[in-house]
Amino acid sequence: MKHLIKHVTRYRYPAPVNYSIQTLRLTPRRDDHQHALRWQIQTPGEIQPQVDAYGNVTHTLTLHRTHSEIEIHAVGQVDIHPLAQGHVGDEDERLPVYIYGVPTALTQCDDTVREFCRRVVPRGVHAPQDVLTLAGAIRERVVYQPGLASAPMTAPETLAARRGGSHDQTHLLLACVRAFGTPGRFVSGYWHEAGDDAASHGWADVWLAGHGWVSVDVSHATFASDGHCRLAVARDYESASPVRWLHGVAATLSMNVSVQVQASH
């Protein structure tokens, strides 16, 4: 399916600043089932492209002038094919799979998370259905709050809070699968389904022996498919977020995000 995508992000500072630098991960990945037919990023300054260690196309936006707001547009058309049970391919040659089994600050696993995991999938995660079962249990335990703009919570915090955005639910799933010794990675991108509003979204890829990478949307407890446009993958949200501030007063910014996705021919 072909999708027309328009993503507008507006940031406003509480007071003018003279310098800011951001990393943008706003270019759709080129995977076996997905490629951009055309894509353009518009920013208030020059951007420098590069490919990071995870194979994501990134851009660095640096502003050396006084400014109080930043507006970023990402617009284009992406062709995405359906996935069979979320299967997105075999091992990525850029990094060894075991890298995605290493916990991060956001995906640390404590005793409460381990107990939750073992209760849901006592024999571990070995098949796509196991991942889907785990995603369903997380969805029931942690109420999905679309558009939640707060800073990401750790996996134990999410489990205790019983609520969170897609990135929080995904971090909890990653903590669970990694606790079983199964690699998993965070995916940032866009989600759209007929009859629902499009959204900037996060989900997970889980590496299963004999299956390869299996992509699962925890918030909807489904396998990812042609309604999911992939922007970046990494070990957690911090390294896959669409925009990351490297310098500036990010904690005090106000943010407005608009995502529009339409099926096209």
N, C-alpha and C positions, 0 to 999 in steps of 0.2 A: 504494500500500500504506500502511496506517495502522500506526504504530509507537507503542507505549507505552515511554516512556523515563524512566529514573531514574538520575540522576547525583549521586553523593555525593563531595564532596572534603573531606578532613580535613587540616588543617595544624597542626603542633605546634611551638612555639618551644622552644629550649633553655632559656630562662628567661623569666619573665613580662615582658611589655612593657606600656607605658601607652598606646600609640597606634599605630594601623596604618591604612593606606588602600589599597584595592585597586580595580582596574577589573575588572568581570565582563562577559564576553562569553558569556553562557549562554542567550541567547534565540534560538531558531531564526529564521533569516532568512525573510522572506516573498518568495519568488521565484515565477516562473511555474509551476514544477512542485512547489512545496512551501509548505505553510502549517501553522501550529500550530492545532489545534482547541482545545486548552487548554494552558496552561503556567503554572507557578508557580515562583518562586525563593524559598527560605527561607534567611535568614541570621541571625546573632546580633545584628544591628543594622539600622537603617534604610538603605535603598538609594535612590539618586536616579537615575532613568532619563534617558537622552538618546540621540540618534542621532549617531554619529560621521561623519567625512567620507566614509567608505566605505559608509555606509548601514547599518552594524551597530547593533543596539540594544544599548547598554551600560548598566551600572549601576555607580555608585560606592558602595562599602561603606566606611564610616569608623567606627572604634571608638575612643572616647576614654576607655575604662576599662581597668583592669588585666586582662590576659588572657594565657593561655599556649597556647591553641589556638583554631582557627576551624573550624567545620563549615558547609558550604554544600550545600544540596539544590536540585537543579533537576529538576522532575518534570512530565510532561505527555504529550500525545498529538499526534503530527505526521503529517499526510497527505503522502506523497511519491509522485510519479508517476515511472515509468521515463523515462530519457533516451535519445534516439536518438543513438548514437555520442557520448554525453557532452555533447550540445548543451544549454546552459543559457540561451540567449537572446542577444540582440544587445547592442549597446553600452549600458553603464550611463550614464545621463544625469548622475549625480552628479559624476563625475570623468571627464576625457578619458582615453581608452585609453592614450595615450602615458605617462601617469603610472606605469603598471605596467611600463614598459620601462626605468625608471631603476633601476640596481643599488642594493642596500643593503649594509650591512656583512656581512650573512649570505649575500648572493647575489653577492658580487664574483666576477669571473671571471679566473683567472690563466692562464698558458700551458698548464698541465697540463689544466685544465678545457676550454680551447679545443680542444686536441688531441683530447681525448676526444669532444667534441661533433662535430668535423669528421669523425672516423673513423666515428661512428655514423650521422650524417645529413649527409653532405658537401655536399648542396645546400640545407641549411637546413630549416626547419620551415614547411611550407605547407599541409599537409592533416592531418586527424585521425590518419591512420595514421602520419604522421611523428612525431607526439607520442607515440603508443603505442609506436613503435619505440624512441624515446629512453627512454621509461619502462622498457621491457623491458631495455635495456642497463644502465640504472642499477640496476635490481633485481638483475641478474646480478653487477654489479661491487660493489655495496654491500649486504651482508647485512642484511636487515631484522631488527631486534630489537624486537619488540612490547613496549610498556610501558617502554621506555628513558626514564628520568626525568632524565637528565643535561641540562645546559644545551645549547642548540642549538649545533652546530658550523657553521663557515662551509662554503661549497661546496668549496673546495680541501681543507679538513681532512677533510670527509666522503669525498671521493674518495681521499685518502691512507689514511684509516683503514679503508676497505673494510667498514664496518659503520655502523649508525646507526638512529635511530628514523624514523618516518614524516616528521617535520618536517625531518630532515637530508636524506633522499632527495629531498624536495620542493624544498628550497633548491637542491640540485644541479641539478634539472631547470630551475628558474627561472633559475639562472645561465646554463645552456646556451641556453635559448630567447632570453633577453635578449641574449646574445652575438651572436645572429643578427639582432638588431633586432626581435624578436617580443615583444610584451607578455605578461606572465604574472603571476598573482596567487596568493597562498597562501590556502587554504581550511582553516579549522578546523571540526571537528564530530565526529560519531559515525559509526562504521562497524559494520555488522552484516550477517551472512550466515547462512543456516540451517546449523546444525551447527558454527558457530564462535562463540567468545565475542565479545560486543560490546566496543568499545574507543573511547576518545577518540582521535581520528585527525586526520591532516593530509593534504591532497592539493592539486592545482593546477588552476587554470583558465588556459587559454592562448588568446589572442586570435588568430584566423586570419581573414584577409581572405576574404570570401565565405562564411564559416561562423559568425562570431561567437565567443562564448566556448565552448570545448570543455573539459570537466572530466575530468581523468585522475588515477587513483589510482596513484601510482608504486610503492607498496609491494606492490600486487597486479598491477601492469602491466595494468590494465583501465580502461575508461571508467567514470567514476562514474555511478551510476544510483539506483534507489530504495532501495538499501541504505546510502546516504550521506545523513546529515542535516546540513545546513549551518548553522553557527552564525555564522561571521564570515569576511569576506574582507579582505585587506590586501596590502601589498607583501611582507611576510614574517611569520614566526611572532610576532615581538615585538609587532606591531600587530594580530595576530589571535588570540593565545592566549586560552583560556577565562578564565584568571585572570592578572592582572598586578599585581605589587606596585609601588605608587608610593612607599610609605614603609614602612620596617620592615627586618628582618634576613632578607630572602628567601633569601640564600645559605646560611643555616644552618638553614633549616626542614626538618623531616621531613614527608613528604607521603604520603597514601594516597588513591587514587582508585578508586571503584567505579562501573562503568557497566553498566546492565542495559537491554536492548532486547528487546521482544517484539512480534511481529506481532499486530495487533488488528483488530477488525471494527467 
